[in-house]
Amino acid sequence: MDRNEADVTTAVAPSAALTAADRCDRCGAQAYLRVELQTGGELLFCAHHAREHGDKLREVAVTVIDETHKLA
């Protein structure tokens, strides 16, 4: 079957792991939480601000990557 159209997929590439270069948008500390928003943007938070704003962030998030387990 010949197709002239490009195949389209809705699959989303996984986000890269957070590194020491990723900084909290609130205070500049190392980020351990990445929130991908419904609007297409993303926010990064340290563990402290992730706990402080976590419930609200999950309401507006498409994806939450939580790497706070790295602190243990």
All heavy atoms as TSV, in Angstrom:
chain	resi	resn	atom	element	x	y	z
A	1	MET	N	N	0.848	-1.180	0.000
A	1	MET	CA	C	0.000	0.000	0.000
A	1	MET	C	C	0.890	1.239	0.000
A	1	MET	O	O	1.714	1.438	0.869
A	1	MET	CB	C	-0.880	-0.052	1.253
A	1	MET	CG	C	-1.730	1.129	1.461
A	1	MET	SD	S	-2.833	0.729	2.857
A	1	MET	CE	C	-3.178	2.315	3.391
A	2	ASP	N	N	0.726	2.073	-0.992
A	2	ASP	CA	C	1.506	3.304	-1.096
A	2	ASP	C	C	0.795	4.428	-0.365
A	2	ASP	O	O	-0.410	4.589	-0.464
A	2	ASP	CB	C	1.689	3.710	-2.561
A	2	ASP	CG	C	2.636	2.799	-3.301
A	2	ASP	OD1	O	3.512	2.215	-2.620
A	2	ASP	OD2	O	2.505	2.668	-4.527
A	3	ARG	N	N	1.601	5.184	0.384
A	3	ARG	CA	C	1.052	6.341	1.094
A	3	ARG	C	C	1.970	7.515	0.859
A	3	ARG	O	O	3.181	7.384	0.948
A	3	ARG	CB	C	0.969	6.076	2.597
A	3	ARG	CG	C	-0.108	5.059	2.943
A	3	ARG	CD	C	-0.243	4.913	4.410
A	3	ARG	NE	N	-0.725	6.170	4.974
A	3	ARG	CZ	C	-0.845	6.394	6.265
A	3	ARG	NH1	N	-0.519	5.475	7.119
A	3	ARG	NH2	N	-1.296	7.525	6.711
A	4	ASN	N	N	1.411	8.639	0.563
A	4	ASN	CA	C	2.188	9.860	0.386
A	4	ASN	C	C	2.229	10.676	1.668
A	4	ASN	O	O	2.958	11.645	1.766
A	4	ASN	CB	C	1.608	10.708	-0.752
A	4	ASN	CG	C	1.819	10.041	-2.087
A	4	ASN	OD1	O	2.786	9.311	-2.263
A	4	ASN	ND2	N	0.911	10.282	-3.024
A	5	GLU	N	N	1.433	10.266	2.643
A	5	GLU	CA	C	1.367	10.995	3.909
A	5	GLU	C	C	2.373	10.415	4.890
A	5	GLU	O	O	2.664	9.232	4.869
A	5	GLU	CB	C	-0.027	10.869	4.522
A	5	GLU	CG	C	-1.126	11.385	3.646
A	5	GLU	CD	C	-2.491	11.031	4.202
A	5	GLU	OE1	O	-2.587	10.640	5.369
A	5	GLU	OE2	O	-3.463	11.135	3.435
A	6	ALA	N	N	2.878	11.260	5.762
A	6	ALA	CA	C	3.773	10.797	6.826
A	6	ALA	C	C	2.944	10.101	7.886
A	6	ALA	O	O	1.820	10.505	8.177
A	6	ALA	CB	C	4.529	11.967	7.430
A	7	ASP	N	N	3.476	9.020	8.442
A	7	ASP	CA	C	2.811	8.369	9.562
A	7	ASP	C	C	2.927	9.267	10.781
A	7	ASP	O	O	3.992	9.815	11.058
A	7	ASP	CB	C	3.451	7.007	9.860
A	7	ASP	CG	C	3.126	6.000	8.771
A	7	ASP	OD1	O	2.063	6.115	8.147
A	7	ASP	OD2	O	3.958	5.103	8.555
A	8	VAL	N	N	1.851	9.427	11.495
A	8	VAL	CA	C	1.823	10.292	12.673
A	8	VAL	C	C	1.588	9.425	13.894
A	8	VAL	O	O	0.744	8.536	13.893
A	8	VAL	CB	C	0.711	11.352	12.552
A	8	VAL	CG1	C	0.638	12.200	13.808
A	8	VAL	CG2	C	0.930	12.216	11.323
A	9	THR	N	N	2.330	9.714	14.934
A	9	THR	CA	C	2.153	8.999	16.189
A	9	THR	C	C	1.954	10.006	17.306
A	9	THR	O	O	2.450	11.132	17.223
A	9	THR	CB	C	3.359	8.091	16.502
A	9	THR	OG1	O	3.121	7.441	17.744
A	9	THR	CG2	C	4.655	8.866	16.589
A	10	THR	N	N	1.220	9.609	18.312
A	10	THR	CA	C	1.019	10.489	19.465
A	10	THR	C	C	1.949	10.107	20.606
A	10	THR	O	O	1.840	10.639	21.702
A	10	THR	CB	C	-0.441	10.442	19.946
A	10	THR	OG1	O	-0.772	9.089	20.264
A	10	THR	CG2	C	-1.381	10.976	18.883
A	11	ALA	N	N	2.869	9.194	20.356
A	11	ALA	CA	C	3.810	8.783	21.394
A	11	ALA	C	C	4.684	9.967	21.786
A	11	ALA	O	O	5.075	10.779	20.951
A	11	ALA	CB	C	4.676	7.630	20.896
A	12	VAL	N	N	4.984	10.056	23.062
A	12	VAL	CA	C	5.808	11.135	23.584
A	12	VAL	C	C	7.132	10.548	24.028
A	12	VAL	O	O	7.170	9.538	24.731
A	12	VAL	CB	C	5.103	11.825	24.778
A	12	VAL	CG1	C	5.984	12.892	25.377
A	12	VAL	CG2	C	3.775	12.397	24.330
A	13	ALA	N	N	8.205	11.183	23.609
A	13	ALA	CA	C	9.526	10.716	24.015
A	13	ALA	C	C	9.682	10.931	25.515
A	13	ALA	O	O	9.225	11.945	26.056
A	13	ALA	CB	C	10.608	11.488	23.274
A	14	PRO	N	N	10.304	9.990	26.214
A	14	PRO	CA	C	10.485	10.172	27.654
A	14	PRO	C	C	11.409	11.350	27.947
A	14	PRO	O	O	12.319	11.639	27.173
A	14	PRO	CB	C	11.121	8.853	28.102
A	14	PRO	CG	C	11.612	8.197	26.864
A	14	PRO	CD	C	10.852	8.758	25.717
A	15	SER	N	N	11.138	12.033	29.023
A	15	SER	CA	C	11.982	13.148	29.431
A	15	SER	C	C	13.316	12.624	29.927
A	15	SER	O	O	13.397	11.547	30.510
A	15	SER	CB	C	11.312	13.936	30.554
A	15	SER	OG	O	10.109	14.487	30.095
A	16	ALA	N	N	14.343	13.401	29.689
A	16	ALA	CA	C	15.670	13.036	30.173
A	16	ALA	C	C	15.692	13.110	31.698
A	16	ALA	O	O	14.960	13.889	32.309
A	16	ALA	CB	C	16.706	13.988	29.591
A	17	ALA	N	N	16.532	12.289	32.294
A	17	ALA	CA	C	16.685	12.318	33.749
A	17	ALA	C	C	17.199	13.693	34.179
A	17	ALA	O	O	17.927	14.359	33.438
A	17	ALA	CB	C	17.655	11.231	34.191
A	18	LEU	N	N	16.795	14.103	35.347
A	18	LEU	CA	C	17.274	15.375	35.887
A	18	LEU	C	C	18.749	15.248	36.276
A	18	LEU	O	O	19.186	14.196	36.736
A	18	LEU	CB	C	16.435	15.775	37.104
A	18	LEU	CG	C	14.976	16.120	36.775
A	18	LEU	CD1	C	14.143	16.147	38.045
A	18	LEU	CD2	C	14.899	17.448	36.069
A	19	THR	N	N	19.487	16.328	36.094
A	19	THR	CA	C	20.907	16.361	36.455
A	19	THR	C	C	21.154	17.489	37.434
A	19	THR	O	O	20.261	18.301	37.709
A	19	THR	CB	C	21.791	16.580	35.212
A	19	THR	OG1	O	21.577	17.930	34.734
A	19	THR	CG2	C	21.477	15.585	34.103
A	20	ALA	N	N	22.372	17.590	37.918
A	20	ALA	CA	C	22.738	18.664	38.845
A	20	ALA	C	C	22.613	20.035	38.193
A	20	ALA	O	O	22.502	21.050	38.874
A	20	ALA	CB	C	24.156	18.446	39.364
A	21	ALA	N	N	22.596	20.079	36.873
A	21	ALA	CA	C	22.449	21.348	36.158
A	21	ALA	C	C	20.997	21.843	36.150
A	21	ALA	O	O	20.751	23.021	35.890
A	21	ALA	CB	C	22.953	21.202	34.726
A	22	ASP	N	N	20.054	20.959	36.422
A	22	ASP	CA	C	18.639	21.348	36.465
A	22	ASP	C	C	18.356	22.000	37.821
A	22	ASP	O	O	18.620	21.421	38.868
A	22	ASP	CB	C	17.743	20.127	36.272
A	22	ASP	CG	C	17.865	19.542	34.877
A	22	ASP	OD1	O	17.740	20.316	33.912
A	22	ASP	OD2	O	18.093	18.331	34.770
A	23	ARG	N	N	17.811	23.214	37.772
A	23	ARG	CA	C	17.623	24.005	38.980
A	23	ARG	C	C	16.156	24.311	39.230
A	23	ARG	O	O	15.368	24.480	38.292
A	23	ARG	CB	C	18.396	25.330	38.886
A	23	ARG	CG	C	19.863	25.220	38.462
A	23	ARG	CD	C	20.664	24.162	39.178
A	23	ARG	NE	N	20.982	24.520	40.553
A	23	ARG	CZ	C	21.663	23.739	41.367
A	23	ARG	NH1	N	22.102	22.553	40.971
A	23	ARG	NH2	N	21.917	24.119	42.586
A	24	CYS	N	N	15.800	24.395	40.500
A	24	CYS	CA	C	14.442	24.713	40.938
A	24	CYS	C	C	14.037	26.098	40.424
A	24	CYS	O	O	14.801	27.062	40.529
A	24	CYS	CB	C	14.383	24.680	42.468
A	24	CYS	SG	S	12.780	25.149	43.161
A	25	ASP	N	N	12.837	26.181	39.862
A	25	ASP	CA	C	12.321	27.456	39.362
A	25	ASP	C	C	11.961	28.428	40.489
A	25	ASP	O	O	11.812	29.619	40.254
A	25	ASP	CB	C	11.101	27.228	38.473
A	25	ASP	CG	C	11.460	26.571	37.152
A	25	ASP	OD1	O	12.557	26.834	36.624
A	25	ASP	OD2	O	10.644	25.784	36.647
A	26	ARG	N	N	11.826	27.944	41.699
A	26	ARG	CA	C	11.485	28.811	42.836
A	26	ARG	C	C	12.718	29.367	43.545
A	26	ARG	O	O	12.745	30.535	43.902
A	26	ARG	CB	C	10.635	28.044	43.855
A	26	ARG	CG	C	9.280	27.621	43.359
A	26	ARG	CD	C	8.314	28.752	43.244
A	26	ARG	NE	N	8.058	29.296	44.570
A	26	ARG	CZ	C	7.392	30.402	44.792
A	26	ARG	NH1	N	6.897	31.082	43.795
A	26	ARG	NH2	N	7.213	30.832	46.002
A	27	CYS	N	N	13.741	28.503	43.772
A	27	CYS	CA	C	14.853	28.949	44.618
A	27	CYS	C	C	16.236	28.704	44.036
A	27	CYS	O	O	17.219	29.154	44.611
A	27	CYS	CB	C	14.757	28.286	45.998
A	27	CYS	SG	S	15.071	26.509	45.964
A	28	GLY	N	N	16.333	27.980	42.945
A	28	GLY	CA	C	17.630	27.740	42.325
A	28	GLY	C	C	18.390	26.529	42.848
A	28	GLY	O	O	19.475	26.221	42.363
A	29	ALA	N	N	17.834	25.809	43.831
A	29	ALA	CA	C	18.474	24.585	44.331
A	29	ALA	C	C	18.358	23.494	43.263
A	29	ALA	O	O	17.620	23.638	42.288
A	29	ALA	CB	C	17.798	24.127	45.621
A	30	GLN	N	N	19.069	22.388	43.436
A	30	GLN	CA	C	18.996	21.297	42.475
A	30	GLN	C	C	17.568	20.775	42.374
A	30	GLN	O	O	16.901	20.546	43.385
A	30	GLN	CB	C	19.928	20.157	42.863
A	30	GLN	CG	C	19.948	19.044	41.828
A	30	GLN	CD	C	20.982	17.980	42.106
A	30	GLN	OE1	O	21.882	18.168	42.922
A	30	GLN	NE2	N	20.864	16.869	41.424
A	31	ALA	N	N	17.090	20.591	41.149
A	31	ALA	CA	C	15.725	20.122	40.919
A	31	ALA	C	C	15.647	18.600	40.986
A	31	ALA	O	O	16.523	17.901	40.482
A	31	ALA	CB	C	15.238	20.597	39.562
A	32	TYR	N	N	14.603	18.125	41.623
A	32	TYR	CA	C	14.327	16.691	41.707
A	32	TYR	C	C	12.926	16.349	41.198
A	32	TYR	O	O	12.517	15.199	41.247
A	32	TYR	CB	C	14.476	16.194	43.150
A	32	TYR	CG	C	15.907	16.151	43.589
A	32	TYR	CD1	C	16.487	17.212	44.265
A	32	TYR	CD2	C	16.705	15.044	43.305
A	32	TYR	CE1	C	17.816	17.170	44.652
A	32	TYR	CE2	C	18.035	14.999	43.687
A	32	TYR	CZ	C	18.581	16.065	44.360
A	32	TYR	OH	O	19.893	16.027	44.728
A	33	LEU	N	N	12.191	17.340	40.730
A	33	LEU	CA	C	10.847	17.117	40.225
A	33	LEU	C	C	10.671	17.932	38.946
A	33	LEU	O	O	10.930	19.132	38.922
A	33	LEU	CB	C	9.803	17.569	41.251
A	33	LEU	CG	C	8.383	17.148	40.942
A	33	LEU	CD1	C	8.116	15.767	41.556
A	33	LEU	CD2	C	7.390	18.136	41.516
A	34	ARG	N	N	10.266	17.246	37.873
A	34	ARG	CA	C	9.958	17.924	36.603
A	34	ARG	C	C	8.457	17.763	36.376
A	34	ARG	O	O	7.930	16.655	36.424
A	34	ARG	CB	C	10.711	17.283	35.441
A	34	ARG	CG	C	10.406	17.919	34.087
A	34	ARG	CD	C	10.967	17.135	32.901
A	34	ARG	NE	N	12.293	16.642	33.104
A	34	ARG	CZ	C	13.427	17.275	32.747
A	34	ARG	NH1	N	13.363	18.455	32.181
A	34	ARG	NH2	N	14.603	16.719	32.979
A	35	VAL	N	N	7.788	18.881	36.132
A	35	VAL	CA	C	6.357	18.882	35.878
A	35	VAL	C	C	6.143	19.363	34.451
A	35	VAL	O	O	6.503	20.488	34.112
A	35	VAL	CB	C	5.614	19.807	36.866
A	35	VAL	CG1	C	4.125	19.816	36.577
A	35	VAL	CG2	C	5.895	19.402	38.299
A	36	GLU	N	N	5.595	18.485	33.622
A	36	GLU	CA	C	5.252	18.857	32.252
A	36	GLU	C	C	3.792	19.287	32.254
A	36	GLU	O	O	2.909	18.525	32.641
A	36	GLU	CB	C	5.516	17.687	31.313
A	36	GLU	CG	C	7.000	17.351	31.269
A	36	GLU	CD	C	7.320	16.077	30.503
A	36	GLU	OE1	O	6.374	15.356	30.097
A	36	GLU	OE2	O	8.513	15.817	30.307
A	37	LEU	N	N	3.544	20.519	31.846
A	37	LEU	CA	C	2.222	21.134	31.955
A	37	LEU	C	C	1.341	20.850	30.751
A	37	LEU	O	O	1.836	20.604	29.649
A	37	LEU	CB	C	2.380	22.650	32.120
A	37	LEU	CG	C	3.208	23.089	33.326
A	37	LEU	CD1	C	3.487	24.581	33.253
A	37	LEU	CD2	C	2.504	22.719	34.611
A	38	GLN	N	N	0.043	20.939	30.965
A	38	GLN	CA	C	-0.933	20.748	29.890
A	38	GLN	C	C	-0.747	21.785	28.792
A	38	GLN	O	O	-1.055	21.534	27.636
A	38	GLN	CB	C	-2.346	20.826	30.458
A	38	GLN	CG	C	-2.663	19.728	31.434
A	38	GLN	CD	C	-3.968	19.942	32.173
A	38	GLN	OE1	O	-4.710	20.872	31.902
A	38	GLN	NE2	N	-4.243	19.075	33.125
A	39	THR	N	N	-0.214	22.936	29.140
A	39	THR	CA	C	-0.006	24.020	28.176
A	39	THR	C	C	1.259	23.822	27.344
A	39	THR	O	O	1.529	24.606	26.446
A	39	THR	CB	C	0.087	25.366	28.904
A	39	THR	OG1	O	1.158	25.317	29.843
A	39	THR	CG2	C	-1.214	25.700	29.603
A	40	GLY	N	N	2.052	22.789	27.677
A	40	GLY	CA	C	3.250	22.498	26.910
A	40	GLY	C	C	4.545	22.916	27.576
A	40	GLY	O	O	5.616	22.503	27.153
A	41	GLY	N	N	4.486	23.712	28.607
A	41	GLY	CA	C	5.694	24.129	29.312
A	41	GLY	C	C	6.106	23.107	30.350
A	41	GLY	O	O	5.480	22.048	30.504
A	42	GLU	N	N	7.179	23.423	31.049
A	42	GLU	CA	C	7.602	22.558	32.145
A	42	GLU	C	C	8.134	23.406	33.285
A	42	GLU	O	O	8.594	24.527	33.084
A	42	GLU	CB	C	8.646	21.531	31.698
A	42	GLU	CG	C	10.036	22.073	31.512
A	42	GLU	CD	C	11.064	20.981	31.215
A	42	GLU	OE1	O	10.695	19.860	30.856
A	42	GLU	OE2	O	12.244	21.283	31.338
A	43	LEU	N	N	8.023	22.851	34.481
A	43	LEU	CA	C	8.535	23.491	35.689
A	43	LEU	C	C	9.440	22.500	36.400
A	43	LEU	O	O	9.191	21.295	36.379
A	43	LEU	CB	C	7.385	23.893	36.615
A	43	LEU	CG	C	6.401	24.933	36.068
A	43	LEU	CD1	C	5.198	25.038	36.987
A	43	LEU	CD2	C	7.091	26.280	35.913
A	44	LEU	N	N	10.480	23.028	37.048
A	44	LEU	CA	C	11.405	22.206	37.826
A	44	LEU	C	C	11.365	22.669	39.267
A	44	LEU	O	O	11.317	23.881	39.543
A	44	LEU	CB	C	12.829	22.347	37.275
A	44	LEU	CG	C	13.031	21.970	35.811
A	44	LEU	CD1	C	14.463	22.276	35.391
A	44	LEU	CD2	C	12.694	20.526	35.571
A	45	PHE	N	N	11.397	21.707	40.200
A	45	PHE	CA	C	11.339	22.044	41.612
A	45	PHE	C	C	12.314	21.205	42.422
A	45	PHE	O	O	12.522	20.022	42.140
A	45	PHE	CB	C	9.932	21.829	42.177
A	45	PHE	CG	C	8.937	22.826	41.668
A	45	PHE	CD1	C	8.146	22.529	40.579
A	45	PHE	CD2	C	8.816	24.064	42.259
A	45	PHE	CE1	C	7.233	23.452	40.086
A	45	PHE	CE2	C	7.908	24.997	41.774
A	45	PHE	CZ	C	7.121	24.685	40.679
A	46	CYS	N	N	12.880	21.817	43.454
A	46	CYS	CA	C	13.676	21.080	44.438
A	46	CYS	C	C	12.703	20.235	45.268
A	46	CYS	O	O	11.481	20.376	45.160
A	46	CYS	CB	C	14.438	22.055	45.337
A	46	CYS	SG	S	13.371	23.102	46.372
A	47	ALA	N	N	13.214	19.375	46.108
A	47	ALA	CA	C	12.361	18.508	46.922
A	47	ALA	C	C	11.460	19.325	47.853
A	47	ALA	O	O	10.275	19.019	48.016
A	47	ALA	CB	C	13.212	17.526	47.720
A	48	HIS	N	N	12.011	20.390	48.444
A	48	HIS	CA	C	11.238	21.229	49.363
A	48	HIS	C	C	10.026	21.841	48.658
A	48	HIS	O	O	8.893	21.742	49.138
A	48	HIS	CB	C	12.129	22.333	49.942
A	48	HIS	CG	C	11.363	23.431	50.606
A	48	HIS	ND1	N	10.835	23.310	51.869
A	48	HIS	CD2	C	11.007	24.663	50.163
A	48	HIS	CE1	C	10.202	24.435	52.185
A	48	HIS	NE2	N	10.293	25.260	51.162
A	49	HIS	N	N	10.244	22.479	47.525
A	49	HIS	CA	C	9.145	23.125	46.814
A	49	HIS	C	C	8.231	22.110	46.137
A	49	HIS	O	O	7.048	22.383	45.954
A	49	HIS	CB	C	9.684	24.173	45.838
A	49	HIS	CG	C	10.161	25.395	46.543
A	49	HIS	ND1	N	11.479	25.753	46.626
A	49	HIS	CD2	C	9.465	26.330	47.260
A	49	HIS	CE1	C	11.588	26.863	47.346
A	49	HIS	NE2	N	10.384	27.226	47.749
A	50	ALA	N	N	8.742	20.954	45.803
A	50	ALA	CA	C	7.893	19.884	45.267
A	50	ALA	C	C	6.878	19.451	46.318
A	50	ALA	O	O	5.700	19.243	46.015
A	50	ALA	CB	C	8.746	18.696	44.832
A	51	ARG	N	N	7.329	19.321	47.575
A	51	ARG	CA	C	6.408	18.960	48.657
A	51	ARG	C	C	5.416	20.089	48.915
A	51	ARG	O	O	4.220	19.854	49.118
A	51	ARG	CB	C	7.183	18.651	49.941
A	51	ARG	CG	C	7.835	17.289	49.953
A	51	ARG	CD	C	8.408	16.928	51.308
A	51	ARG	NE	N	9.389	17.881	51.801
A	51	ARG	CZ	C	10.694	17.851	51.515
A	51	ARG	NH1	N	11.174	16.899	50.747
A	51	ARG	NH2	N	11.513	18.746	52.001
A	52	GLU	N	N	5.909	21.317	48.893
A	52	GLU	CA	C	5.059	22.470	49.194
A	52	GLU	C	C	3.949	22.659	48.155
A	52	GLU	O	O	2.818	23.007	48.497
A	52	GLU	CB	C	5.917	23.741	49.272
A	52	GLU	CG	C	5.161	24.974	49.680
A	52	GLU	CD	C	6.062	26.188	49.840
A	52	GLU	OE1	O	7.270	26.021	50.115
A	52	GLU	OE2	O	5.546	27.299	49.667
A	53	HIS	N	N	4.268	22.436	46.889
A	53	HIS	CA	C	3.317	22.718	45.809
A	53	HIS	C	C	2.836	21.462	45.080
A	53	HIS	O	O	2.106	21.561	44.089
A	53	HIS	CB	C	3.965	23.660	44.783
A	53	HIS	CG	C	4.418	24.952	45.362
A	53	HIS	ND1	N	3.548	25.936	45.778
A	53	HIS	CD2	C	5.676	25.422	45.623
A	53	HIS	CE1	C	4.241	26.957	46.254
A	53	HIS	NE2	N	5.527	26.678	46.176
A	54	GLY	N	N	3.208	20.283	45.554
A	54	GLY	CA	C	2.958	19.030	44.858
A	54	GLY	C	C	1.520	18.767	44.470
A	54	GLY	O	O	1.235	18.382	43.338
A	55	ASP	N	N	0.579	18.967	45.392
A	55	ASP	CA	C	-0.828	18.680	45.101
A	55	ASP	C	C	-1.348	19.559	43.967
A	55	ASP	O	O	-2.005	19.081	43.038
A	55	ASP	CB	C	-1.697	18.858	46.342
A	55	ASP	CG	C	-1.414	17.805	47.406
A	55	ASP	OD1	O	-0.887	16.722	47.045
A	55	ASP	OD2	O	-1.709	18.067	48.585
A	56	LYS	N	N	-1.051	20.834	44.018
A	56	LYS	CA	C	-1.505	21.766	42.980
A	56	LYS	C	C	-0.829	21.452	41.648
A	56	LYS	O	O	-1.465	21.488	40.591
A	56	LYS	CB	C	-1.219	23.213	43.400
A	56	LYS	CG	C	-1.692	24.232	42.412
A	56	LYS	CD	C	-3.196	24.206	42.251
A	56	LYS	CE	C	-3.636	25.302	41.305
A	56	LYS	NZ	N	-5.045	25.201	40.966
A	57	LEU	N	N	0.452	21.115	41.678
A	57	LEU	CA	C	1.179	20.804	40.444
A	57	LEU	C	C	0.582	19.596	39.744
A	57	LEU	O	O	0.454	19.575	38.522
A	57	LEU	CB	C	2.657	20.563	40.746
A	57	LEU	CG	C	3.441	21.792	41.184
A	57	LEU	CD1	C	4.835	21.393	41.646
A	57	LEU	CD2	C	3.525	22.803	40.045
A	58	ARG	N	N	0.210	18.582	40.515
A	58	ARG	CA	C	-0.365	17.373	39.916
A	58	ARG	C	C	-1.718	17.655	39.260
A	58	ARG	O	O	-2.125	16.956	38.340
A	58	ARG	CB	C	-0.457	16.261	40.954
A	58	ARG	CG	C	0.910	15.620	41.189
A	58	ARG	CD	C	0.915	14.658	42.349
A	58	ARG	NE	N	2.173	13.943	42.498
A	58	ARG	CZ	C	3.310	14.465	42.948
A	58	ARG	NH1	N	3.354	15.727	43.297
A	58	ARG	NH2	N	4.401	13.734	43.053
A	59	GLU	N	N	-2.402	18.705	39.693
A	59	GLU	CA	C	-3.678	19.087	39.087
A	59	GLU	C	C	-3.495	19.659	37.676
A	59	GLU	O	O	-4.378	19.514	36.834
A	59	GLU	CB	C	-4.392	20.137	39.939
A	59	GLU	CG	C	-4.916	19.618	41.260
A	59	GLU	CD	C	-5.544	20.722	42.100
A	59	GLU	OE1	O	-5.829	21.818	41.565
A	59	GLU	OE2	O	-5.735	20.496	43.309
A	60	VAL	N	N	-2.374	20.319	37.424
A	60	VAL	CA	C	-2.149	20.988	36.136
A	60	VAL	C	C	-1.140	20.247	35.261
A	60	VAL	O	O	-0.843	20.683	34.155
A	60	VAL	CB	C	-1.690	22.448	36.336
A	60	VAL	CG1	C	-2.769	23.258	37.035
A	60	VAL	CG2	C	-0.371	22.517	37.074
A	61	ALA	N	N	-0.641	19.121	35.741
A	61	ALA	CA	C	0.419	18.404	35.040
A	61	ALA	C	C	-0.115	17.361	34.077
A	61	ALA	O	O	-1.138	16.727	34.326
A	61	ALA	CB	C	1.332	17.728	36.051
A	62	VAL	N	N	0.617	17.172	33.006
A	62	VAL	CA	C	0.398	16.048	32.116
A	62	VAL	C	C	1.258	14.902	32.622
A	62	VAL	O	O	0.821	13.762	32.696
A	62	VAL	CB	C	0.788	16.403	30.667
A	62	VAL	CG1	C	0.771	15.177	29.769
A	62	VAL	CG2	C	-0.116	17.482	30.124
A	63	THR	N	N	2.481	15.239	33.002
A	63	THR	CA	C	3.442	14.256	33.500
A	63	THR	C	C	4.207	14.858	34.668
A	63	THR	O	O	4.565	16.032	34.628
A	63	THR	CB	C	4.458	13.879	32.403
A	63	THR	OG1	O	3.755	13.472	31.238
A	63	THR	CG2	C	5.385	12.768	32.849
A	64	VAL	N	N	4.469	14.052	35.677
A	64	VAL	CA	C	5.330	14.457	36.794
A	64	VAL	C	C	6.446	13.433	36.895
A	64	VAL	O	O	6.187	12.246	37.053
A	64	VAL	CB	C	4.545	14.523	38.125
A	64	VAL	CG1	C	5.482	14.846	39.285
A	64	VAL	CG2	C	3.423	15.541	38.039
A	65	ILE	N	N	7.671	13.904	36.777
A	65	ILE	CA	C	8.839	13.040	36.965
A	65	ILE	C	C	9.412	13.389	38.327
A	65	ILE	O	O	9.922	14.484	38.545
A	65	ILE	CB	C	9.891	13.245	35.848
A	65	ILE	CG1	C	9.349	12.725	34.513
A	65	ILE	CG2	C	11.158	12.481	36.165
A	65	ILE	CD1	C	8.740	13.733	33.661
A	66	ASP	N	N	9.273	12.468	39.259
A	66	ASP	CA	C	9.691	12.672	40.644
A	66	ASP	C	C	10.943	11.848	40.916
A	66	ASP	O	O	10.893	10.625	40.923
A	66	ASP	CB	C	8.562	12.262	41.579
A	66	ASP	CG	C	8.840	12.580	43.031
A	66	ASP	OD1	O	10.015	12.801	43.400
A	66	ASP	OD2	O	7.879	12.588	43.813
A	67	GLU	N	N	12.053	12.529	41.120
A	67	GLU	CA	C	13.315	11.860	41.410
A	67	GLU	C	C	13.796	12.149	42.824
A	67	GLU	O	O	14.982	12.074	43.124
A	67	GLU	CB	C	14.372	12.260	40.383
A	67	GLU	CG	C	13.998	11.834	38.967
A	67	GLU	CD	C	15.074	12.131	37.940
A	67	GLU	OE1	O	16.184	12.571	38.322
A	67	GLU	OE2	O	14.816	11.906	36.749
A	68	THR	N	N	12.861	12.490	43.727
A	68	THR	CA	C	13.240	12.793	45.102
A	68	THR	C	C	13.815	11.564	45.806
A	68	THR	O	O	14.507	11.717	46.806
A	68	THR	CB	C	12.052	13.362	45.908
A	68	THR	OG1	O	10.956	12.457	45.813
A	68	THR	CG2	C	11.634	14.721	45.374
A	69	HIS	N	N	13.567	10.360	45.278
A	69	HIS	CA	C	14.145	9.145	45.864
A	69	HIS	C	C	15.679	9.169	45.821
A	69	HIS	O	O	16.331	8.487	46.594
A	69	HIS	CB	C	13.622	7.903	45.140
A	69	HIS	CG	C	14.051	7.833	43.708
A	69	HIS	ND1	N	13.375	8.512	42.706
A	69	HIS	CD2	C	15.096	7.206	43.120
A	69	HIS	CE1	C	13.996	8.276	41.557
A	69	HIS	NE2	N	15.032	7.498	41.775
A	70	LYS	N	N	16.253	9.987	44.954
A	70	LYS	CA	C	17.719	10.097	44.858
A	70	LYS	C	C	18.328	10.748	46.105
A	70	LYS	O	O	19.527	10.668	46.328
A	70	LYS	CB	C	18.124	10.911	43.627
A	70	LYS	CG	C	17.816	10.199	42.325
A	70	LYS	CD	C	18.252	11.055	41.166
A	70	LYS	CE	C	18.018	10.361	39.843
A	70	LYS	NZ	N	18.436	11.220	38.705
A	71	LEU	N	N	17.491	11.388	46.917
A	71	LEU	CA	C	17.980	12.042	48.126
A	71	LEU	C	C	18.199	11.057	49.271
A	71	LEU	O	O	18.885	11.382	50.221
A	71	LEU	CB	C	16.994	13.127	48.566
A	71	LEU	CG	C	16.871	14.314	47.615
A	71	LEU	CD1	C	15.674	15.156	47.994
A	71	LEU	CD2	C	18.158	15.117	47.641
A	72	ALA	N	N	17.623	9.881	49.203
A	72	ALA	CA	C	17.709	8.898	50.298
A	72	ALA	C	C	19.068	8.242	50.346
A	72	ALA	O	O	19.786	8.098	49.433
A	72	ALA	CB	C	16.629	7.846	50.144
